[in-house]
Amino acid sequence: MPNIPSLRVLNYFQLHSRETKLKQQYLANRPFTDGYKQQDAGFSLIELIVVLLLVGILAAIAAPGWAAFVNRQRINKVNDAVFAALQEAQREAKIKKLSYSVSFQRNSTTQNVEVAIYRTDALSGTWTWKPLGADVGANSDKFLLGANLSDENIVNPTDSTVKYYPTLSTPTKITFDYMGTLPKANFGTVPAGTEPPGIKIVVAVPSSANPASASSVKRCVIVKTLLGSMVTAKDNNCS
């Protein structure tokens, strides 16, 4: 009579051997091993070209928006510098009980727009000029600076529109007296049903068609009252 346990052991090894052979056949015949065959690794030239084309298209779409964002950030910071200069002159006038002025100019050598804060009675040769916006990487080829002044503290009575450097030939100077107010100020002709335009110092992004003219993207500081109150504005409100 056959030994039952021996038969079971024999059957087990036969089944195990059959399973092993089936696994080996499956591994030998399946279409890939370890994820990919060696010849299928990497990308084809067509796939790379398609990816590069997609990247180029996306960059072309995003670039104008990014450039506009950078320009807005730049003129925001330059306008903050204009506002800070006017506030500093007004503060110095109040503290020292002396008349202080802020002037802007276009340097004939470097062509940079510069700002100076000084005692009004100081000789022009002693003024300290600093490039406006240089601390934020904004040279004069990156922005335009303009004003609507015809003289010190006086808005042009016949044409209160903003003129930009280098065509702006009139003095760009604002003076605060010992109380921080604006002596002999004129804030422009009052259009019917509106308020005076106020003294405007404007920073604008150059037009892409003509770098010497301003685009519609503008920021400005407006001195509105004899007491020297100032506000900031943008775009159409800075024209």
Secondary structure, 3 states (H helix, E strand, C coil): CCCHHHHHHHHHHHHHHHHHHHHHHHHHHCCCCCCCCHHHCCCCHHHHHHHHHHHHHHHHHHHHHHHHHHHHHHHHHHHHHHHHHHHHHHHHHHHHCCCEEEEEEECCCCCCEEEEEEECCCCHHHCCCEECCHHHCCCCCCCEEEECEEECCEECCCCCCCEECCCCCCCEEEEECCCCCCCCCECCCCCCCCCCCCEEEEEEEECCCCCCCEEEEEEEEEECCCCCCEEEEEHHHHC
